[in-house]
């Protein structure tokens, strides 16, 4: 299947649950009952989609630059409208990079490349959602 022509299918599973099947055939349980909180909501998956899209780019770029990253995570926070539709208006991405002598310039450049060139999710969300990015580099002590 051409990646430009992807098709996902969402099946009702009853009791407010849904099964989303990705174009590559992976199943994901979803629900909209936030009180029950038994599965991710569609809006939660949107946060994960943005975070994982940029994370894949950033860690790949840092590895290519041979940065000594020992741990990496992206925290994604979203602000939504109070009225319906309760769309995200702002998403904040915080990259936390742990490692040995990781270059701040390399981290900043990797994030910039993800934001401006590679992350399709950010490009899809961007004109309607303000996306704000920050990062922190935590120096990991050398093992003796």
C-alpha positions in Angstrom: 0.0 0.0 0.0 1.2 3.5 -0.9 2.0 5.4 2.4 0.4 8.5 0.9 -2.9 6.6 0.7 -3.3 5.1 4.2 -6.6 3.8 5.5 -7.4 3.1 9.2 -10.6 1.4 10.3 -12.4 2.0 13.7 -14.8 -0.6 14.8 -17.4 -0.2 17.6 -16.8 -2.8 20.2 -19.8 -1.9 22.4 -20.1 -0.3 25.8 -18.3 2.8 24.6 -15.2 1.0 23.4 -13.7 1.1 19.9 -11.0 -0.9 18.2 -8.8 1.2 15.8 -6.9 -0.8 13.3 -4.0 1.0 11.7 -3.2 0.8 8.0 -0.4 -1.6 8.9 -2.8 -3.9 10.8 -2.1 -3.0 14.4 -5.1 -2.8 16.8 -5.6 -0.1 19.5 -8.4 0.0 22.0 -10.0 3.4 22.5 -12.8 4.9 24.5 -14.3 8.3 25.3 -15.5 7.6 28.9 -12.8 9.5 30.8 -14.4 8.5 34.1 -13.9 4.8 33.4 -10.4 5.4 31.9 -9.9 1.8 30.7 -8.3 2.8 27.4 -6.8 5.8 25.7 -9.1 8.5 24.3 -8.6 9.8 20.7 -7.3 13.1 22.1 -4.8 11.2 24.3 -3.6 9.3 21.2 -3.1 12.6 19.5 -0.7 13.7 22.2 1.2 10.4 21.8 1.2 10.8 18.0 2.9 14.2 18.2 5.4 13.1 20.9 6.4 9.9 19.2 6.7 11.5 15.8 9.2 14.1 17.0 10.9 11.6 19.4 11.7 9.2 16.5 13.3 12.1 14.6 15.2 13.6 17.4 16.8 10.4 18.7 17.7 9.3 15.2 19.4 12.6 14.5 21.3 12.5 17.8 22.5 9.0 17.1 23.7 10.0 13.6 25.6 12.8 15.3 27.1 10.2 17.6 25.9 11.9 20.7 26.2 9.7 23.8 22.5 9.6 24.8 21.6 7.2 27.6 18.0 8.0 28.0 15.5 10.2 26.2 11.8 11.1 26.6 9.3 13.6 25.3 6.6 15.0 27.6 3.6 16.4 25.7 1.0 18.6 27.3 -2.1 19.9 25.5 -4.4 22.8 26.2 -8.0 22.4 24.8 -10.8 24.8 24.1 -13.5 24.9 26.8 -16.3 24.9 24.2 -17.1 22.2 21.7 -15.4 21.1 19.6 -12.8 20.8 22.4 -9.9 21.0 20.0 -6.3 21.4 21.2 -5.2 25.1 20.8 -1.7 24.6 22.2 0.7 21.7 22.6 3.9 21.8 24.6 6.7 19.4 23.9 9.5 19.0 26.5 12.4 16.9 25.4 14.5 15.5 28.2 17.9 14.1 27.1 20.2 12.3 29.4 23.7 11.4 28.4 27.5 12.0 28.5 28.6 15.4 27.2 25.6 15.8 24.9 25.9 18.9 22.8 23.3 21.5 23.4 23.7 22.6 19.8 23.0 19.1 18.5 19.9 18.8 20.6 18.5 22.1 19.5 19.3 21.4 15.9 17.7 17.9 16.0 14.5 19.4 17.5 14.5 22.2 14.9 14.8 19.6 12.0 12.0 17.5 13.4 9.7 20.6 13.8 10.4 22.2 10.4 11.2 19.2 8.1 10.4 15.7 9.4 7.5 15.4 11.8 4.4 14.9 9.8 2.1 15.0 12.8 3.3 18.5 13.8 3.0 19.6 10.2 -0.6 18.3 10.1 -1.5 20.0 13.4 0.3 23.2 12.8 -1.6 25.9 11.5 -4.4 25.4 14.0 -2.4 24.4 17.0 0.4 26.4 18.6 3.3 24.0 19.2 5.8 25.1 21.8 9.1 23.2 22.4 11.6 23.2 25.1 14.4 20.8 26.1 16.6 19.8 29.1 19.9 18.1 29.0 20.8 16.0 32.0 24.5 15.1 32.4 24.9 11.5 33.3 27.9 10.8 35.5 30.6 8.6 33.9 30.8 5.1 35.4 34.1 4.4 37.2 
